[in-house]
Each structure stands twice: as C-alpha cells, then as structure tokens.
Amino acid sequence: MSNPILHTFGPSVWAAVPELALIELGYDQDDIEKKVVNLGEGENFAPAFLNINPQGTLPTLEAGGKAYTSTAEVTSYLVAHARNRVTVAPGTDFINIIHEEQYDPNFLILSARHDEELRSRASGFAMTFVQNRQNALAKHARTSQSAEHREFYDTKIAENGKILSIYQSKAPENVKNSFFESSRTHWDTVKAFILEELPEILPESGFLGGDEPGEDDFHLAAWLARVVFVAGGEDASKDGVRAIEKELGKPTPDEVVTYWTAWSGRKSWQEVYAKGLH
Ligand SMILES: N[C@@H](CCC(=O)N[C@@H](CS)C(=O)NCC(=O)O)C(=O)O
C-alpha cells in the first residue's frame, strides 16, 4: 500500500500541528509523503484539492483510501499509527476548544481594529494574500471541474471578497466598522484566553500531556506560536513568547512562559519554527 500523503504548507498554523506530531512521534521522513499546497496562491481552491477535502483546508491527510480533513483527525491518525509504538497522552476536549471559531488564529492575520491597522493590512502581506485568494477562486470557479463545488466557491468568493473590499476602501462605512468591531472582539477573546484560561489549565512544568507533549499540546503549541507571531514575535526561542506583551498590555503569565520554554527545548519545535514563528 502506498504511503500516506500529508497536504501541508510551511507557513500554515494548523499544518504545523501534524508537522510537530510527526517529529515527536518518531516518524521517518519517508513514512509520509508531503505535498505542498500553497495557500498564499490559493492552491487549496483547485477543484482537484476540493475533491479530496471539500472544505479546502490544510492539513489534509490521505491514508488507507480515506481522507482526513481536519487538523484533529489528521493528528489523531498520526498518533494512532506512530512508529515504534511511541505513545503520547491522547487528545481531550481541549482540542475542540482551541479550534473554536472565537479563537481562530488565522483571522488575527487579516483582522483590523482601526483605520491605522487597516492601512497596514491593506499595504502588506494580508492584502496580497486576500487578493491572490480572490483571483484563484475566480479562476477555478470558471472551470467545468468546479461545478460540484459551486456552493463552496460562492461562499468563499463572498467572504473573501468582503475583506478585499474593506482593504480596498470599497466597502460601505458600516461594513468596515463592523469588521473593526469583530476584530476587536476577536483579539479580546484571544487575550482573555491567554491571561485567564491558559494559566488555569497549564501545568507547573512540562506539558498538558505530562512530561512529554501530548496530542493536545501539538495543537496548543501551533496556536500559541501563531498568536505570538501576529503580535510581532519572530523568535521561537526561550524568551520569544514575550512579544505577546505588546498585545496583552501586561506581563505574560508565568505558566505560559514556562510552557513556551518547555516547547522551545524540543527538537520538533526547533525544526518546525527553524525559520521563525508563523
Ligand atoms: N477547523 C479546520 C481549520 C483548518 C484551517 O483553517 N486551515 C487553514 C490553514 S492554517 C486553511 O487551510 N485555510 C484555507 C482557507 O480557509 O482557505 C481544521 O482544524 O482543520
């Protein structure tokens, strides 16, 4: 039987979860074939990829004639099929929580809370990303192969197009203001999670899964790395987490610093974030 195929992309937050897991679980490089789907070019919107994962998201894993189409499914497959019977603490309900839309780490990159932040998004990476996605959606939606994904394309073109029109200053004032409002709420929710929820659940040392990272930790590590990155952090090493203070407006909770420090000593973390946080 052919090896499983992991559809992945270096800068993707959620694809980092199975990337961390593969290393922690002792997979060899040739156990899994990797296929890069460039999200920055909207390659995930190609009908051929939607035929595998109708949501068009990464990570996606094809294994044993089945497609695993969410981060949680992909990662639990990898945990269940680890080489040499490496075992880690199994995932808990925490995985569902960290994937709730209110904590979506991807929205942070696109969000804008006021005009100045909007100008910065509209003249930087976010604009290129949103524009490329809209172009790719329009291109693929025109092809005959896209017919069975019509609803997907219509929804995505409308959602992404709304953000594009805000960036291009073409959206009505009320649409722009409600985007500012939802961006503020989103950041406030993420900050409250870091300041109030995480200190309650993080251990005094080590990981949620014990002395070694468990399944929950793979998800939390990638999430936290992304939030720190959006707050302006690049450095994955020991003190890198402190970049989040620009957003928190207060010291990083000790539990979060300790947790980050534990990850920063792992080979998996050092490899996945070798070129900096993302
Ligand atoms: N809830 C999904 C979210 C996955 C997700 O949003 N992945 C991002 C990359 S980090 C993606 O593929 N986005 C593409 C898109 O939304 O167009 C999961 O956990 O698998």
The ligand as an SDF file (V2000), in Angstrom:
LIG
                    3D

 20 19  0  0  0  0  0  0  0  0999 V2000
  -11.0270   23.7310   11.5070 N   0  0  0  0  0  0  0  0  0  0  0  0
  -10.1110   23.4060   10.4600 C   0  0  0  0  0  0  0  0  0  0  0  0
   -9.3570   24.6490   10.0950 C   0  0  0  0  0  0  0  0  0  0  0  0
   -8.1810   24.4150    9.2130 C   0  0  0  0  0  0  0  0  0  0  0  0
   -7.7520   25.7010    8.5580 C   0  0  0  0  0  0  0  0  0  0  0  0
   -8.4160   26.7430    8.6340 O   0  0  0  0  0  0  0  0  0  0  0  0
   -6.6080   25.6360    7.9020 N   0  0  0  0  0  0  0  0  0  0  0  0
   -6.1200   26.7740    7.1950 C   0  0  0  0  0  0  0  0  0  0  0  0
   -4.6030   26.7600    7.1730 C   0  0  0  0  0  0  0  0  0  0  0  0
   -3.9090   27.0450    8.7690 S   0  0  0  0  0  0  0  0  0  0  0  0
   -6.5700   26.7020    5.7610 C   0  0  0  0  0  0  0  0  0  0  0  0
   -6.3610   25.7070    5.1170 O   0  0  0  0  0  0  0  0  0  0  0  0
   -7.2010   27.7530    5.2550 N   0  0  0  0  0  0  0  0  0  0  0  0
   -7.5680   27.7940    3.9060 C   0  0  0  0  0  0  0  0  0  0  0  0
   -8.8050   28.5640    3.6810 C   0  0  0  0  0  0  0  0  0  0  0  0
   -9.5540   28.7920    4.6190 O   0  0  0  0  0  0  0  0  0  0  0  0
   -8.9980   28.9520    2.5680 O   0  0  0  0  0  0  0  0  0  0  0  0
   -9.1570   22.3450   10.9330 C   0  0  0  0  0  0  0  0  0  0  0  0
   -8.8630   22.2960   12.1060 O   0  0  0  0  0  0  0  0  0  0  0  0
   -8.7000   21.5720   10.1200 O   0  0  0  0  0  0  0  0  0  0  0  0
  1  2  1  0
  2  3  1  0
  2 18  1  0
  3  4  1  0
  4  5  1  0
  5  6  2  0
  5  7  1  0
  7  8  1  0
  8  9  1  0
  8 11  1  0
  9 10  1  0
 11 12  2  0
 11 13  1  0
 13 14  1  0
 14 15  1  0
 15 16  2  0
 15 17  1  0
 18 19  2  0
 18 20  1  0
M  END
$$$$
